[in-house]
Amino acid sequence: MEKKKLIRIFDRQASRYDKSKETLKQQSMRKSLISKAEGEVLELAVGAGANFPYYQSGVKVTAIDFSNAMLEKAKITARNNNVDAKFICSDIEEISFEQHSFDTIVSTLSFCSYENPLSMMKNIQQWCKPGGKILLLEHGISNNRFVAFLQKILNPLLYRTIGCHHTRNIMAMTRDAGLSVEQMENYYLNMVYVIWARPGKKYY
Ligand SMILES: C[S@@+](CC[C@H](N)C(=O)[O-])C[C@H]1O[C@@H](n2cnc3c(N)ncnc32)[C@H](O)[C@@H]1O
């Protein structure tokens, strides 16, 4: 899909994003992941800032999103949670940072939207300092055959309407990108993954 169209889809969702209440399980997944972030943090596709309540004090967040409407919500969430954040409105697939710029890279529910998620997974390892943290909460294809079948059928419609693929194989992607996964948890019939990782050795 054209990027302009994708941005419009997310702009339209922004007002819903900051009002939607997450379940206790979703909140606890975010908390256990995001509380491990430290130092200079890059947060990809920040949306309305759903992770901001869970950052420890002292982190400095660079938050990116290509939807201005989402960023406006995220700025308010950052202020309300005293998060030291700066915001960049850009397509993360078009931007580049110097090698080893960040102590921690965070992505939650963003790899479903990228045109080329594998190259993004490789990029973030370059941007992360050697031994730094890569913290991911992502959703993708279930290992339950019936659920996966439904996901494949519904995927074209879901991508067209909410801008999000439901058939990405998250663990295969981390493996193919050479990420060094230290801990992984999965939920909801393996559709959702929480991953604590570091850049693979070849990115040092
Ligand atoms: C499903 S939302 C997730 C938002 C947030 N990370 C969260 O956990 O609630 C996906 C976000 O990714 C942003 N996004 C998708 N593709 C992007 C890209 N290529 N560059 C920058 N932002 C992107 C959208 O604008 C949207 O805010």
The ligand as an ORCA input file, in Angstrom:
! r2SCAN-3c Opt
* xyz 0 1
  C      -0.249     -0.601     15.834
  S       0.380      1.019     16.152
  C       1.413      0.732     17.572
  C       1.725      1.993     18.317
  C       2.562      1.822     19.587
  N       3.890      1.339     19.279
  C       1.888      0.940     20.606
  O       2.488     -0.030     21.072
  O       0.726      1.235     20.948
  C       1.522      1.180     14.844
  C       2.181      2.561     14.770
  O       3.236      2.467     13.828
  C       3.286      3.654     13.065
  N       4.007      3.273     11.837
  C       3.727      2.238     11.012
  N       4.623      2.161     10.028
  C       5.514      3.175     10.243
  C       6.675      3.617      9.559
  N       7.110      3.011      8.439
  N       7.350      4.671     10.048
  C       6.931      5.317     11.181
  N       5.816      4.943     11.865
  C       5.125      3.879     11.398
  C       1.827      4.045     12.906
  O       1.647      5.399     12.582
  C       1.270      3.682     14.286
  O       1.386      4.769     15.167
*
